[in-house]
Amino acid sequence: MLGNGRVSSIRYVVDDLVAIFHVCPMPEHLTVMQRTNLDGFPKAGELIEITGAHELEASDRAILNVLYQHAHDSGRMGEKDAEWSIPLATLRPSLHESNDRLVDSLKRILRVVVTVPIPEPQTGEPAYLLTHLIDGFKLPVSGQGVLRFRIPRDLQPVLARSNRWGRIRAEIVCGMTSKYAMALYELVCLRIGLDRCVETFTVERFRDLLGVPPGAYERGNNFVMRVTEPAVLEVNGLSDIGVEIKLVRRHARAPVTGITLAWWKKQGDEFRASMQERNRSKAGRMARLRGTVETAAPLTLPAG
């Protein structure tokens, strides 16, 4: 079995964050001082490693990235009570669609309460923040125009003083259909600059980071089939990063005790293949990535 429900996020993050919380980063090392470039927009590590976001669907995660990139690029992340506005058309998958699906996503985003690791204000000791990801949306009645939003007042200063980030490329995230692939891609983007390229997680921690619902896919084979396999397929097939996931067991029939994640930067043909796939239609993509696309044989007409 892969775990017995969701365990508190505190115990997973304390060891990793003790050193970080006692360091006052220089301004140039803050996430807010980084600029969006061809490698993507700098997403704060605190946002990448949130837990409790299992109710979000792939479309919701894509919208959140657009909103947070818009807020970051404005240069106003440190501005108290800042409000941002963004054209509604920017958030819709198609210019010809109504806002119904978009509004459904916005409602799900507002319902989610996530856990964010933070320093305790008085002592600097590791603590955590329970918060929504967005502090409300203002939409025009006409369905046209701009969407206005705020970042929660307790979350905004956390992001303003963040000194860990991963560069997220919007075209890669938006090309994915699996929310687990999106989460996995972002986790690796946060780690791609480290001096190591392998990390082992507890099962509970890895499930939380990928946003797997509590109680879902607890058996090892279900977890592989429904979560890790499609996630690895899309990350390897669409991004400029390669990943590999292995389940840690004492022996072949033993319960899963951990998840080992390895990653690398793609080069050469491997890099070009993923770029070509991103430029192709989403229709039939998973079949292409699995190598199960069938090619029809040419029709041969009888003589005469």
C-alpha positions in Angstrom: 0.0 0.0 0.0 1.1 3.6 -0.7 0.0 5.2 2.5 -3.0 5.6 4.8 -4.3 9.1 4.1 -2.7 12.5 4.0 -0.2 13.2 6.8 0.5 16.7 8.1 2.9 18.6 5.8 4.9 20.0 8.8 7.1 16.9 9.3 8.0 16.7 5.6 9.4 20.3 5.3 11.1 21.0 8.6 14.4 19.4 7.9 14.7 21.0 4.5 13.8 24.5 5.6 15.7 25.0 8.9 18.8 26.4 7.2 16.8 28.5 4.8 14.7 30.3 7.4 17.8 31.5 9.4 19.4 33.1 6.3 18.5 36.7 5.2 19.0 36.6 1.4 20.5 39.5 -0.5 18.0 41.4 -2.7 19.5 40.1 -5.9 18.8 36.5 -4.6 15.1 37.1 -4.1 12.6 35.5 -6.5 10.9 38.9 -7.1 14.1 40.3 -8.5 14.3 37.7 -11.2 12.9 38.4 -14.7 10.9 36.3 -17.0 13.0 35.2 -19.9 13.2 32.4 -22.6 13.7 29.8 -19.8 10.4 30.7 -18.3 9.0 32.8 -15.4 10.5 32.5 -11.9 7.9 30.8 -9.8 8.6 30.9 -6.0 9.5 27.5 -4.5 6.9 28.1 -1.8 4.2 28.0 -4.5 5.8 25.0 -6.3 5.9 22.9 -3.1 2.5 23.7 -1.7 0.5 20.8 -0.4 -3.3 20.3 -0.2 -3.9 21.3 -3.9 -5.4 17.9 -4.9 -8.8 19.4 -5.8 -7.2 21.5 -8.6 -7.5 20.2 -12.1 -4.9 20.6 -14.9 -6.8 23.7 -16.3 -6.8 25.3 -12.8 -3.1 24.9 -12.4 -2.5 26.4 -15.8 -4.7 29.4 -14.9 -2.9 29.9 -11.6 0.5 30.0 -13.4 -0.8 32.7 -15.7 -2.1 34.7 -12.8 1.0 34.4 -10.7 3.3 35.2 -13.7 1.2 38.3 -14.4 1.6 39.4 -10.8 5.3 38.7 -10.8 6.0 40.5 -14.0 4.2 43.6 -12.8 6.9 44.2 -10.3 4.3 44.8 -7.6 4.6 41.7 -5.5 5.9 43.6 -2.6 3.2 46.3 -2.8 0.7 46.1 0.1 -2.9 45.4 -0.9 -1.9 45.2 -4.6 -4.7 44.3 -7.0 -3.9 43.0 -10.5 -6.1 43.0 -13.6 -5.7 40.7 -16.6 -7.9 40.3 -19.8 -10.3 37.4 -19.5 -9.4 36.3 -23.0 -5.9 35.6 -21.7 -7.2 32.9 -19.4 -9.6 31.1 -21.8 -8.3 28.1 -23.7 -10.1 29.4 -26.8 -11.2 32.8 -27.8 -14.5 31.2 -29.1 -15.4 29.7 -25.7 -17.8 31.2 -23.1 -16.5 31.9 -19.6 -18.4 29.0 -18.1 -15.4 26.7 -17.9 -13.2 29.5 -16.7 -15.6 30.5 -13.9 -15.7 26.8 -12.8 -11.9 26.8 -12.6 -11.9 30.1 -10.6 -14.4 28.7 -8.1 -12.3 25.6 -7.6 -9.2 27.8 -7.0 -11.0 29.8 -4.4 -12.2 26.6 -2.6 -8.7 25.1 -2.1 -6.8 25.7 1.1 -3.1 24.8 0.8 -0.2 24.5 3.2 2.8 26.8 2.7 6.1 26.4 4.7 7.0 29.7 6.4 9.3 31.0 9.2 7.6 31.7 12.5 7.6 35.6 12.7 8.9 35.9 16.2 11.5 33.1 16.4 12.3 32.3 12.8 11.6 28.6 13.5 9.9 26.6 10.8 6.1 27.0 10.7 3.4 26.7 8.1 0.7 28.9 6.6 -2.8 27.7 5.8 -4.1 29.9 3.0 -6.1 30.2 -0.2 -4.1 30.8 -3.3 -6.1 33.8 -4.5 -8.1 36.3 -2.4 -11.2 36.6 -4.5 -11.9 37.5 -8.2 -13.8 40.4 -9.7 -15.4 39.6 -13.0 -17.5 41.9 -15.4 -21.1 41.0 -15.8 -20.8 41.2 -19.6 -18.3 38.4 -19.6 -15.9 40.6 -21.5 -13.1 42.8 -20.3 -10.7 42.1 -17.4 -10.5 39.9 -14.4 -9.3 41.5 -11.1 -7.6 39.6 -8.4 -5.5 39.8 -5.2 -3.0 37.5 -3.5 -3.9 36.7 0.1 -2.4 39.2 2.5 -0.5 36.6 4.5 0.8 34.8 1.4 2.0 37.8 -0.5 4.9 38.7 1.9 6.0 35.1 1.8 6.4 35.3 -2.0 8.0 38.7 -1.7 10.8 37.4 0.4 11.2 34.0 -1.3 14.7 33.1 -2.4 14.0 29.8 -4.2 12.4 29.5 -7.6 12.0 27.3 -10.6 11.7 28.8 -14.1 8.4 27.5 -15.6 7.7 27.7 -19.3 4.1 28.4 -20.0 4.0 26.6 -23.4 5.2 23.4 -21.7 2.6 23.5 -18.8 -0.2 24.4 -21.2 0.7 21.5 -23.5 0.2 19.0 -20.6 -3.1 17.3 -19.9 -2.1 15.6 -16.6 -2.1 17.7 -13.4 0.5 15.3 -12.0 2.7 16.0 -15.0 2.5 19.7 -14.3 3.3 19.3 -10.7 6.2 16.9 -11.5 7.6 19.3 -14.1 7.6 22.2 -11.6 9.2 20.1 -8.9 12.1 19.3 -11.2 12.4 22.9 -12.5 12.9 24.0 -8.8 15.7 21.4 -8.5 17.4 21.6 -11.9 20.2 24.0 -10.7 21.2 21.9 -7.7 24.5 20.0 -7.6 22.6 16.7 -7.4 20.2 15.1 -9.8 18.5 12.4 -7.7 16.2 12.8 -4.7 14.3 10.3 -2.7 10.9 11.2 -1.1 8.7 9.5 1.4 5.6 8.2 -0.4 3.3 10.6 1.6 5.5 13.6 0.8 5.6 12.8 -2.9 1.9 12.2 -3.1 1.2 15.6 -1.5 3.6 17.5 -3.8 2.0 16.0 -6.9 -1.5 16.7 -5.6 -2.8 13.1 -5.4 -6.1 13.0 -3.5 -6.0 11.4 -0.1 -6.9 7.7 -0.3 -6.6 7.6 -4.1 -4.3 5.2 -6.0 -2.8 3.7 -2.8 -1.8 0.4 -4.4 1.6 0.6 -6.1 0.4 -0.6 -9.5 -2.5 1.9 -9.5 -0.2 4.7 -8.4 2.2 3.9 -11.3 -0.6 3.5 -13.9 -2.7 6.6 -12.9 -0.1 9.0 -11.6 3.6 8.5 -12.3 3.5 6.9 -15.7 1.3 9.6 -17.4 3.3 12.3 -15.5 6.7 11.0 -16.7 5.4 10.5 -20.3 4.3 14.1 -20.6 7.3 15.6 -18.9 9.7 13.6 -21.0 7.7 14.1 -24.1 7.1 17.8 -23.9 9.7 19.5 -21.7 13.3 20.3 -22.0 13.9 18.1 -18.9 14.1 14.3 -18.7 12.9 12.5 -15.6 12.8 9.0 -14.2 10.8 7.7 -11.2 11.5 4.5 -9.4 9.4 3.0 -6.5 11.5 2.0 -3.5 10.7 -1.4 -2.1 12.5 -3.9 0.2 11.7 -6.6 -2.4 9.5 -7.0 -5.5 6.3 -7.8 -3.5 7.0 -5.5 -0.6 5.0 -2.3 0.0 6.4 0.9 -1.5 8.4 2.8 1.1 9.7 5.7 -1.0 9.9 7.4 -4.4 13.3 8.1 -6.1 13.2 10.9 -8.7 16.1 11.5 -11.1 16.3 14.4 -13.6 18.6 15.8 -16.4 18.7 18.6 -18.9 17.9 17.3 -22.5 20.3 17.9 -25.3 20.5 17.1 -29.0 17.8 14.9 -30.6 16.1 14.3 -27.3 15.6 18.1 -26.9 14.5 18.6 -30.5 11.9 15.7 -30.3 10.1 17.3 -27.3 10.0 20.7 -29.0 8.5 19.1 -32.2 5.9 17.3 -30.1 4.9 20.6 -28.4 4.2 22.1 -31.8 1.9 19.2 -32.8 -1.8 18.9 -32.0 -2.8 17.6 -28.6 -5.1 15.1 -30.4 -3.5 11.7 -30.2 -0.6 13.0 -28.1 -0.6 10.4 -25.4 -0.7 7.6 -28.0 2.3 9.2 -29.8 4.2 9.4 -26.5 3.5 5.8 -25.7 4.4 4.8 -29.3 1.0 3.2 -29.9 -0.1 5.2 -32.9 -1.3 3.0 -35.7 -0.5 3.8 -39.3 -3.1 2.8 -41.8 -1.9 0.6 -44.7 -2.4 2.1 -48.2 -5.6 0.9 -49.9 -4.9 -1.4 -52.9 -7.7 -1.5 -55.5 -8.2 -4.7 -57.5 -7.0 -4.7 -61.0 -9.6 -3.7 -63.6 
